[in-house]
């Protein structure tokens, strides 16, 4: 494997992609980019500015007003919207649904994909999202499609939001995940799907440590050309 490499991790909401991707990046001494956070930031802009999520033309018209930047504090990604750190606001259920809505709009995807490729230029990178292995980095040295049962994903997101002090119900989170899956998999532009050469990781009953062991075994095989 070349000194500069890319790892693409795709999968549905709540599959634990970001958690594992961060640890993988740290283990490999690579940069990490949470692309979903970028779409969430654009969705947040639309919510805050009263742009209808059912009006693709309006979203496209306002997309250029949502300037999304990524900065790092140590290895921690912080996502900025028009100069404001919105990292802590991006996991709310309404923002999740908004991100699916804006992700259907070509103008949004084109702008963010171009930005993601700019950020990745010349560096080793672990990136997670919905279309990394199929669209953003189709030539990534390693591709993983990470998934889990919807009930497991709902519980994970519920626990995450509770830990942050958000008042949500498990039923609300489950309904949000089901709706998000449908929206992501049926959108006309870059739908969520497994790349033909991706390896599937169903982590429904795996700890993070077990997932890391699974990943490193496969990465080492690729690095050694086996």
Secondary structure, DSSP 8 states (H G I E B T S, - for coil): --SS-EEEEE--TTSSHHHHHHHHHHHHT-EEEEHHHHHHHHHHHHHHTT--TT-HHHHHHHHTT--EEEEEETTEEEEEETTEE-GGGTTSHHHHHHHHHHHT-HHHHHHHHHHHHHHHTTS-EEEEESSIIIIITTT-SEEEEEE--HHHHHHHHHHHHHHTT----HHHHHHHHHHHHHHHHH-SSS-----TT-EEEE-TT--HHHHHHHHHHHHHHHHTT-
